[in-house]
Amino acid sequence: MKLIRLIILIILGLAMLAGFVFLAIQPGEIVYNDGLKKVSVGPGVAAAILMGVTILMTATWGFIGWLWSLPGRMKRAQQENARKKCLDTLGLSMAAFDAGEISEARRHAQKALGFAPDAASAKFLAAKSAVVAGDGAAGERLYGELTDVAGYGVAARRGLAELALNRGNLAAAISHAEAALQSSKKAPWPAEFLFSRRVLAADWDGALAALDDAEKRGLVGQKTATRRRAVVLAAAAHRAERMMEPAQALELAQRASKFAAGFAPAAVMAARLQAIIGKQWQAAGTLESAWEAAPHPALAIAYKDLKSEESPQTQARWLDGLIRLNPNHRESRILAVEQALLNQDAVTAIQGLEPLLAERPTSRILALRAAAAKASGDEAGAREWLGKGANAPREPDWSDLDPDGSAFAYEDADWARLIESYGERGLLIHPRLERSDTERLVAPELAALTERTLATSTASGDAEPVVPDDPGIGAFDGLGADEDEAPASGKKPWLKF
């Protein structure tokens, strides 16, 4: 724009110069006669006089314009000077903030505001410094002044939401997040905030709506959204089941299982509800898909319970099909050992346990080894392996199994943790283990063997070992017992899988 104006001025100046030259080269003279006085000059002199007058008028007009604009230019110069000082002070404030010198950062931010009271950047940094320094009221006031400022509104809403949350005003925090969500289509924090708040409040319907909206906006990845949706649906299904709404629970659990076939809590819940209404084959298909994706001991228990009324041999053949779906997985190899024990094939069981013991000798694996020793008639070896299992690390997966109820009978807070871990990273954590719910780690399947083994141990004067984790589904059913011997307990503890 300035270049165009300069070109126009040059063209006008050249045109005027050409006019003066044209006047100067004309023949004759220019005469001025007012009746009293007569003045005559040559064209060259007239052109020179006219040029001088033009230059004088231009200079005079320029000087008047300069004087006229002087106050504005002085004001702009002051503003520019203040702006530079504000930027320099803001830089010092940011450096102090990053260094952890919050009081110094706040002092510089306030100084920057003194240089430029309307500077949004200074207000924002002053607000952050005030909040970190513990002056929430000042931070809220400054954030409030920025909510309608372009480029700062969404960040200011975030600060206000956090302050409201710290005060326990969840409604105000949600209101700020919703306002930010309306203002920005790209900022991920409002959608994430609304989703997490609804999860923590166990508002599963609201969490699903927030997740759907975030996915439509492209604020959450497809894989993360799919895993999160699976956990939220499973949590909603668990609540519906507790509220005696089996049809809704089944529909939600099936949807959860379809979104993430390897999410064991959803698969087990869906299979249990399918089995209750007589859809055993559908339940089997659900569990098989889950085992193929991510084996879990609860899946094997649930799968076995579909044939709970059959003989151990029939159950063994039934579980062989599950093993073949994912034969190299650790759980499949453990299940194969358990099958050998069901068939009282101690040699095969011990062979299968050797690599498992070499990899990770947990209390579950050591208890299986004790069962194999018992099956081979080695009572002393069984006691020795049980003793080793008492001090071995436990397997977290078993903390998800409730001997007195359903597997994965989580509380709302547990589902929230699963949404965080499985939804974000695809990791199936163990909330009961985190709560030190250690009594869940000992399953009743050990009772029969333990009673028989410990009875022998007590008679010989040995110290009584602590019962380790459950070694597996039905691993000790009938091992070493007489054919007509009654089981230690009449109930099937895992029938509710």
Buried (B, 14 or more C-beta within 10 A) or exposed (E): EEEEEEEEEEEEEEEBEEBBEEBBEEEEEBEEEEEEEEEEBBBBEBBBEBBEEEEEEEEEEEEEEEEEEEEEEEEEEEEEEBEEBBBBBBEBBBEBBEEEBBEBBBBBBBBBBEBBEEBBBBBBBBBBBBBBBEBBEBBBBBBBBBBEBEEBBBBBBBBBBBBBBEEEBBEBBBBBBBBBBEBBEEBEBBBBBBBBBBBBBBBBEBBBBBBEBBBEBEBBEEEBBBBBBBBBBBBBBBBBBEEEBBEBBBBBBBBBBBBBBBBBBBBBBBBBBBBEEEBEEBBBEBBBBBBBBBBBBBBBBBBBBBBEEEEBEEBBBBBEEBBEBBEEBBBBBBBBBBBBBBBEBBEBBBEBBEEBBEEEBBBBBBBBBBBBBBBBEBBEBBBBBBBBBBEBEBBBBBBBBBBEEBBBBBBBEBBBBBBBBBBEEBEBBBBBBEBEEEEBBBBBBBBBBBEBBBEEBEEEEBEBBEBBBBBBBBBBBBBBBEEEEEEBEEEBBBBBB
